Amino acid sequence: MIQTADVSDVRNPQKHRFPSPVHNPMLHHLGIALQIGAMTFLPLLIIYQLNFGFQLVVMPVCTIVGIIAFALGTRLREKE
């Protein structure tokens, strides 16, 4: 028996369209800003710590805040 390809998908071009990745540009830009802020803040925090120093508990707290900000920015960018 000869197998034939299913051509029903070819006749429906709407099925192959990809949705727009950015449904809310404001959330997308806010997510980018959060990610850039986190990626800028953490190295500056390390430089400040090396030059001036501060209490030991500040570094882990700021690192956790940076991780949360970056994760939130990623969620906002991927939100549909």
Protein Blocks (a to p, Z undefined) as FASTA:
>chain_A
ZZdddfklmmmmmlmpccdfblblmlmmmmmmmmmmmmmmmmmmmmmmmmnopafklmmm
mmmmmmmmmmmmmmmmmpZZ
